[in-house]
């Protein structure tokens, strides 16, 4: 609020100051303690879609790839070969290709492997595309207790957009903010976001496993997107 911006931070993966955003889904996670305080709980900013001036665009969480959290069938490949920033309107094309609609992308619903490969006539050398599709449908734990799939979640296929500049908070650009309910008791917070024209969406704080709040935010944003007819 003091800077009216989401400021860049140093990224130890790419070794530069970056801002990270996910297209269409609140997929970012951080580790929360079992008794997280309200100021540790997740907040979600929803901006108008704009990928102009992006530095990189990946169809997955690049940090997860760097930490080798993904299955070996994709981890063996070159991460940078998945950077689609040079493709015009890459996120829309990726969503259309793998999911067919934004609603299916939000739910991570895609055709089975045979139908997908047949639709696009994929051959044995289309390995990056086939690996990305397999990454969508490969969920759950592996048969053994290895690290493969251990921390794989909705970040395994979410369109990550990186910028090298601060993201200024501006009217008509910031669409909504999802906040824990206690923040709504502070008039400065509510006035600040309402003056920006952002819709304020609250969620209640309960003595729950803090990771459950990510699911609550998903539900809140699904309803918001439906009302705005983004789906």
C-alpha positions in Angstrom: 0.0 0.0 0.0 2.8 2.4 0.8 4.3 2.0 -2.7 1.0 1.4 -4.5 2.8 -1.4 -6.2 3.9 -5.0 -6.0 7.6 -4.6 -6.0 10.1 -7.0 -7.7 12.3 -9.2 -5.6 15.5 -11.0 -6.2 14.9 -14.4 -7.8 17.6 -17.0 -6.9 16.5 -19.1 -9.9 17.1 -16.5 -12.6 19.4 -14.3 -10.6 17.6 -11.0 -11.2 14.8 -8.8 -9.8 11.5 -10.3 -10.9 7.8 -10.1 -10.4 5.9 -13.4 -10.8 2.2 -13.8 -11.7 0.0 -16.8 -12.6 -2.6 -16.5 -15.3 -6.2 -17.3 -14.3 -5.5 -19.4 -11.1 -4.4 -18.5 -7.6 -1.7 -21.3 -7.7 1.1 -19.7 -5.7 1.8 -21.4 -2.4 4.1 -20.9 0.5 4.8 -23.1 3.5 2.5 -22.3 6.4 3.0 -23.3 10.0 0.3 -25.3 11.8 -0.7 -22.3 13.8 -0.2 -19.5 11.2 -1.1 -16.0 12.3 -3.6 -14.1 10.3 -0.9 -11.9 8.8 0.8 -15.1 7.4 -2.3 -16.2 5.6 -2.5 -15.9 1.8 -3.7 -12.8 -0.1 -4.6 -12.9 -3.8 -4.5 -9.9 -6.2 -6.5 -10.3 -9.4 -5.3 -8.1 -12.3 -6.6 -7.5 -15.8 -5.0 -9.9 -18.3 -1.8 -8.3 -19.8 1.3 -10.1 -20.7 2.9 -7.2 -22.7 6.6 -6.7 -21.7 6.8 -10.1 -20.0 10.4 -11.4 -19.6 9.5 -15.1 -19.6 6.3 -17.2 -19.8 6.3 -20.8 -18.7 3.4 -23.3 -18.6 4.5 -24.4 -15.1 6.1 -23.1 -11.9 9.7 -22.5 -13.0 10.9 -22.6 -9.4 9.4 -26.1 -8.9 11.1 -27.2 -12.1 14.4 -25.8 -10.9 14.0 -27.6 -7.5 13.3 -30.9 -9.4 9.9 -31.4 -7.9 8.4 -32.5 -11.2 8.4 -36.1 -12.6 11.5 -37.3 -14.5 9.6 -37.5 -17.8 9.7 -33.7 -18.0 12.4 -32.9 -15.6 15.0 -34.5 -18.0 14.2 -31.8 -20.6 15.7 -28.3 -20.9 13.5 -25.9 -18.9 14.1 -22.9 -21.2 12.7 -24.9 -24.2 9.3 -24.3 -22.5 9.6 -20.5 -22.4 6.9 -19.3 -24.8 7.3 -15.6 -24.3 8.2 -15.1 -28.0 4.8 -16.6 -29.1 2.1 -13.9 -29.6 -0.6 -14.2 -27.0 1.1 -17.4 -25.7 -1.1 -18.0 -22.6 -4.4 -18.0 -24.6 -2.8 -20.4 -27.1 -1.6 -22.7 -24.4 -5.0 -22.7 -22.6 -6.8 -23.3 -25.9 -4.5 -26.2 -26.9 -4.4 -28.1 -23.7 -7.8 -27.3 -22.1 -10.1 -25.8 -24.7 -11.5 -23.2 -22.4 -10.5 -21.0 -19.4 -12.9 -23.0 -17.2 -11.2 -26.3 -18.0 -7.8 -24.7 -17.3 -9.0 -23.4 -13.9 -10.1 -27.0 -13.1 -7.1 -28.6 -14.8 -9.3 -30.7 -17.0 -7.9 -32.0 -20.3 -8.6 -34.8 -22.8 -6.9 -38.1 -22.2 -3.5 -38.8 -23.8 -4.7 -40.7 -26.8 -7.4 -38.1 -27.7 -5.0 -35.2 -27.2 -2.2 -36.9 -29.3 -4.7 -37.8 -32.0 -6.2 -34.3 -32.2 -2.8 -32.7 -32.9 -1.2 -35.6 -34.7 1.6 -35.8 -32.2 4.5 -38.0 -33.1 7.5 -39.4 -31.2 9.5 -36.2 -31.6 6.8 -33.9 -30.1 8.1 -34.8 -26.7 7.8 -31.4 -25.0 4.1 -31.1 -25.9 3.4 -34.7 -24.9 5.3 -34.2 -21.6 3.3 -31.1 -20.7 0.1 -32.9 -21.3 1.2 -35.8 -19.2 2.1 -33.4 -16.5 -1.5 -32.3 -16.3 -2.9 -35.7 -15.8 -0.2 -37.2 -13.6 -1.5 -36.6 -10.1 -1.2 -38.5 -6.8 1.7 -40.2 -5.2 4.1 -42.6 -6.9 4.2 -46.3 -5.9 7.3 -45.8 -3.9 8.3 -43.1 -1.4 10.7 -41.3 -3.7 10.7 -37.5 -4.2 8.9 -37.9 -7.6 5.4 -36.3 -7.4 6.0 -35.5 -3.7 5.1 -31.9 -3.9 3.3 -31.7 -7.2 0.1 -29.8 -7.1 -1.8 -27.2 -9.3 1.5 -25.5 -9.9 2.5 -28.4 -12.2 0.6 -26.7 -15.0 -0.1 -23.1 -14.5 0.9 -20.3 -16.8 3.7 -18.3 -15.1 4.5 -14.8 -16.3 7.6 -13.0 -15.2 8.2 -9.3 -15.3 11.3 -7.2 -14.5 9.3 -4.1 -13.4 7.2 -3.3 -10.4 3.5 -3.9 -10.9 1.7 -0.6 -10.1 -1.7 -0.8 -8.5 -4.0 1.2 -10.8 -7.7 1.7 -11.3 -9.3 -0.6 -13.9 -6.2 -2.8 -13.7 -6.6 -4.3 -10.2 -10.0 -6.2 -10.4 -10.2 -7.8 -7.0 -8.3 -8.6 -3.8 -9.0 -11.7 -1.6 -8.1 -11.0 2.0 -8.5 -12.6 5.4 -11.6 -11.1 7.1 -9.6 -9.2 9.9 -8.2 -6.9 7.2 -11.8 -5.7 6.6 -11.9 -4.2 10.1 -9.2 -1.7 9.0 -10.9 1.3 7.2 -7.6 2.3 5.6 -7.3 -1.0 3.9 -10.9 -1.1 2.6 -10.8 2.5 1.5 -7.5 2.0 -0.3 -8.8 -0.9 -2.5 -12.2 0.6 -3.0 -10.7 3.8 -4.3 -8.9 1.6 -6.9 -12.2 0.1 -7.9 -11.2 -3.4 -6.8 -13.8 -5.8 -5.5 -13.0 -6.8 -2.0 -13.5 -10.5 -1.3 -13.1 -11.8 2.3 -12.6 -15.2 3.8 -13.1 -16.1 7.5 -10.2 -17.2 9.7 -10.8 -20.4 11.6 -8.6 -22.8 13.7 -8.0 -24.9 10.6 -5.0 -26.3 8.8 -3.7 -23.1 7.1 -3.3 -24.9 3.8 -7.1 -25.3 3.6 -7.3 -21.6 2.9 -5.9 -22.1 -0.6 -9.0 -24.1 -1.5 -11.2 -21.4 0.0 -9.5 -18.8 -2.2 -10.1 -21.1 -5.2 -13.8 -21.2 -4.5 -14.0 -17.4 -4.0 -12.3 -16.7 -7.3 -14.3 -19.3 -9.2 -17.5 -17.5 -8.1 -15.9 -14.1 -9.0 -14.9 -15.3 -12.5 -18.3 -16.8 -13.1 -20.1 -13.5 -12.1 -17.7 -11.6 -14.4 -18.4 -14.1 -17.2 -14.7 -14.9 -17.6 -15.9 -18.5 -17.9 
